Amino acid sequence: MNTELLLKTAMFVNFSREELETALMAMELRVRSYRKGTNILSAGTMTNDLCIVADGSVSVESSDTRSERKVLSIIMKGQTFAAAYAMLPDEPLLVDYCANEDCSVLFLDMSRLADRNEEWAVKLRNNLLMVSLRNELMLSERSYHTASKSARGRIMAYLGTVALQTGKSEFDIPYDRQQMADHLNLERTALSKELSRMRAEGMIDYCKNHFVIFSGK
């Protein structure tokens, strides 16, 4: 187990190594590995576990009545998922969490936290609140990215957000083309055509998931 990684995650901010070890033991840490495309948690089920991506990445996916799947977001190494569901164990999941690539996931049983009043438990509850607020911001970002009626507006809203978050005009995104189309609620062909037009007009350049935004365009 990579304790250095965990100490850098949002869930364990301001934890000492001793507090981390106590928390992991109390919440019965489990580590599982998944092959790309495997379901980790499925919509309709319930969980007590807060999950942390230890290696690789995890996709958040939804499916409609026609079983068409869309990628809503990508959870990267060191990030958490299913926190709200773990704190509301009678609430069924509304999305699937799937291995976006071969990955390892840490599971922490949040039901073990309920009656704990030690300092580490108080810290963990506070950190959990901050994680939940960040997750709410992520949902708000997707609403902002898909607010425009045009494909170009959605693309620029998303790329502009990534540029602001990274502080750079050149960056990598966590999505492939289909995942980017899903995130922006666009057809893949419409996304690809608009990206090509924007590159031809000198607004952006890209190669796979690497993008450059040119200023003044």
C-alpha positions as CSV (number, residue, x, y, z in Angstrom):
1,M,0.0,0.0,0.0
2,N,1.3,3.4,-1.0
3,T,0.9,5.5,2.2
4,E,2.6,8.5,0.6
5,L,-0.1,8.6,-2.1
6,L,-2.9,8.4,0.5
7,L,-1.4,11.2,2.6
8,K,-1.6,13.4,-0.5
9,T,-5.2,12.7,-1.2
10,A,-8.1,15.0,-0.3
11,M,-9.5,12.4,2.1
12,F,-6.4,12.4,4.3
13,V,-5.3,16.0,4.3
14,N,-3.5,16.9,7.6
15,F,-3.2,13.3,8.7
16,S,-0.1,12.0,10.3
17,R,1.2,8.6,9.2
18,E,0.1,7.1,12.5
19,E,-3.4,8.6,12.1
20,L,-3.6,7.2,8.6
21,E,-2.6,3.7,9.7
22,T,-5.2,3.8,12.5
23,A,-7.9,5.0,10.1
24,L,-7.2,2.4,7.5
25,M,-7.3,-0.4,10.1
26,A,-10.5,0.9,11.6
27,M,-12.3,1.1,8.2
28,E,-11.0,-2.3,7.1
29,L,-9.0,-1.2,4.1
30,R,-9.3,-3.6,1.1
31,V,-7.4,-3.3,-2.2
32,R,-8.8,-4.8,-5.5
33,S,-7.5,-4.7,-9.1
34,Y,-9.7,-4.5,-12.2
35,R,-9.2,-5.0,-15.9
36,K,-10.2,-2.3,-18.3
37,G,-14.0,-2.2,-18.9
38,T,-14.8,-4.1,-15.7
39,N,-17.6,-2.8,-13.5
40,I,-16.4,-1.7,-10.0
41,L,-19.7,-0.5,-8.6
42,S,-23.0,-0.9,-10.5
43,A,-26.1,1.3,-10.8
44,G,-28.9,0.1,-8.6
45,T,-26.7,-1.4,-6.0
46,M,-25.8,0.1,-2.6
47,T,-22.4,0.4,-0.9
48,N,-20.8,1.3,2.4
49,D,-17.5,1.8,0.8
50,L,-15.7,5.0,-0.1
51,C,-13.3,4.3,-2.9
52,I,-9.9,5.8,-3.8
53,V,-8.2,5.2,-7.2
54,A,-4.7,3.8,-6.3
55,D,-3.6,3.3,-9.8
56,G,-5.0,3.8,-13.3
57,S,-8.4,5.6,-13.7
58,V,-12.1,5.0,-13.3
59,S,-15.0,6.2,-15.5
60,V,-18.4,7.3,-14.2
61,E,-20.9,6.1,-16.7
62,S,-24.7,6.2,-17.2
63,S,-26.9,4.1,-19.5
64,D,-30.4,4.9,-20.8
65,T,-33.4,2.6,-21.4
66,R,-31.8,1.6,-24.7
67,S,-28.6,0.6,-22.9
68,E,-26.6,3.3,-24.6
69,R,-23.7,4.2,-22.3
70,K,-22.2,7.6,-21.8
71,V,-19.1,8.6,-19.9
72,L,-19.9,11.4,-17.5
73,S,-16.4,11.9,-16.0
74,I,-13.1,10.3,-15.4
75,I,-11.7,9.8,-11.9
76,M,-7.9,9.9,-11.8
77,K,-5.2,8.3,-9.5
78,G,-5.5,9.6,-6.0
79,Q,-9.1,10.8,-6.4
80,T,-12.1,9.4,-4.6
81,F,-15.5,8.2,-5.7
82,A,-18.8,7.0,-4.3
83,A,-18.3,9.1,-1.1
84,A,-21.9,10.3,-0.9
85,Y,-23.3,6.8,-1.5
86,A,-21.1,5.4,1.2
87,M,-22.5,8.0,3.7
88,L,-26.1,7.2,2.6
89,P,-25.9,3.4,2.4
90,D,-29.6,3.0,1.7
91,E,-29.4,5.1,-1.4
92,P,-28.9,3.1,-4.6
93,L,-26.2,4.1,-7.1
94,L,-27.5,6.1,-10.1
95,V,-24.3,5.5,-12.1
96,D,-21.8,2.8,-12.9
97,Y,-18.2,3.1,-11.9
98,C,-16.0,1.2,-14.4
99,A,-12.3,0.6,-14.9
100,N,-11.3,3.1,-17.6
101,E,-8.0,1.2,-17.9
102,D,-6.4,-1.5,-15.8
103,C,-6.6,-0.1,-12.3
104,S,-6.4,-0.7,-8.5
105,V,-9.0,0.7,-6.1
106,L,-8.9,1.1,-2.3
107,F,-12.2,0.4,-0.4
108,L,-12.9,1.9,3.0
109,D,-15.9,0.9,4.9
110,M,-17.5,4.2,6.1
111,S,-20.0,2.4,8.3
112,R,-17.0,1.9,10.7
113,L,-16.7,5.6,11.1
114,A,-20.2,6.2,12.5
115,D,-19.4,5.9,16.2
116,R,-15.8,7.0,16.2
117,N,-14.9,10.3,18.0
118,E,-11.1,10.1,17.9
119,E,-9.3,13.1,16.3
120,W,-8.6,11.1,13.1
121,A,-12.3,10.4,12.7
122,V,-13.2,14.1,13.1
123,K,-10.6,15.0,10.5
124,L,-11.9,12.4,8.2
125,R,-15.5,13.7,8.4
126,N,-14.3,17.2,7.7
127,N,-12.3,16.0,4.7
128,L,-15.2,14.0,3.5
129,L,-17.3,17.2,3.5
130,M,-14.7,19.0,1.3
131,V,-14.6,16.0,-1.1
132,S,-18.4,16.1,-1.4
133,L,-18.3,19.8,-2.2
134,R,-15.6,19.3,-4.9
135,N,-17.8,16.6,-6.4
136,E,-20.7,19.0,-6.5
137,L,-18.4,21.5,-8.4
138,M,-17.6,18.8,-10.9
139,L,-21.3,18.2,-11.6
140,S,-21.8,22.0,-12.0
141,E,-18.9,22.1,-14.4
142,R,-20.5,19.5,-16.7
143,S,-23.7,21.5,-16.7
144,Y,-21.7,24.6,-17.7
145,H,-19.9,22.6,-20.4
146,T,-23.2,21.4,-22.0
147,A,-25.1,24.7,-21.6
148,S,-24.3,26.0,-25.1
149,K,-26.5,24.9,-28.0
150,S,-23.6,24.7,-30.4
151,A,-20.8,22.1,-30.5
152,R,-18.2,24.8,-30.7
153,G,-19.6,26.5,-27.6
154,R,-19.5,23.3,-25.6
155,I,-15.9,22.4,-26.8
156,M,-14.6,25.9,-25.9
157,A,-16.4,25.8,-22.5
158,Y,-14.7,22.5,-21.6
159,L,-11.2,23.4,-23.0
160,G,-11.4,26.8,-21.3
161,T,-12.2,25.2,-18.0
162,V,-9.2,22.8,-18.3
163,A,-6.9,25.7,-19.3
164,L,-8.0,27.7,-16.2
165,Q,-7.6,24.7,-13.9
166,T,-4.1,23.9,-15.2
167,G,-3.0,27.5,-15.8
168,K,-1.8,26.6,-19.2
169,S,-2.9,26.9,-22.8
170,E,-1.4,23.5,-23.7
171,F,-2.6,20.5,-21.7
172,D,-3.8,16.9,-21.8
173,I,-7.4,15.9,-21.1
174,P,-8.4,12.6,-19.5
175,Y,-10.9,11.6,-22.3
176,D,-10.6,9.9,-25.6
177,R,-12.9,11.2,-28.4
178,Q,-15.9,9.1,-27.5
179,Q,-15.6,10.0,-23.9
180,M,-15.2,13.7,-24.7
181,A,-18.3,13.5,-26.9
182,D,-20.2,11.8,-24.0
183,H,-19.1,14.4,-21.5
184,L,-20.2,17.2,-23.8
185,N,-23.4,15.4,-24.8
186,L,-22.5,15.4,-28.5
187,E,-22.3,12.8,-31.2
188,R,-18.8,11.7,-31.9
189,T,-18.9,12.6,-35.6
190,A,-20.2,16.1,-34.7
191,L,-17.4,16.6,-32.2
192,S,-14.7,15.4,-34.6
193,K,-16.0,17.7,-37.4
194,E,-16.1,20.8,-35.2
195,L,-12.6,20.1,-33.8
196,S,-11.3,19.9,-37.4
197,R,-13.0,23.2,-38.3
198,M,-11.6,24.9,-35.2
199,R,-8.1,23.7,-36.0
200,A,-8.4,24.8,-39.6
201,E,-9.5,28.3,-38.3
202,G,-6.4,28.4,-36.1
203,M,-8.4,28.4,-32.8
204,I,-6.8,25.1,-31.5
205,D,-4.5,22.3,-32.3
206,Y,-4.6,18.8,-30.9
207,C,-3.2,15.3,-31.2
208,K,-5.3,12.6,-29.5
209,N,-6.0,13.9,-26.0
210,H,-3.3,16.7,-26.1
211,F,-4.7,20.2,-26.9
212,V,-3.4,23.7,-27.5
213,I,-5.6,26.8,-27.3
214,F,-4.3,29.8,-29.3
215,S,-5.0,33.1,-27.7
216,G,-6.9,35.9,-29.5
217,K,-8.9,33.4,-31.6
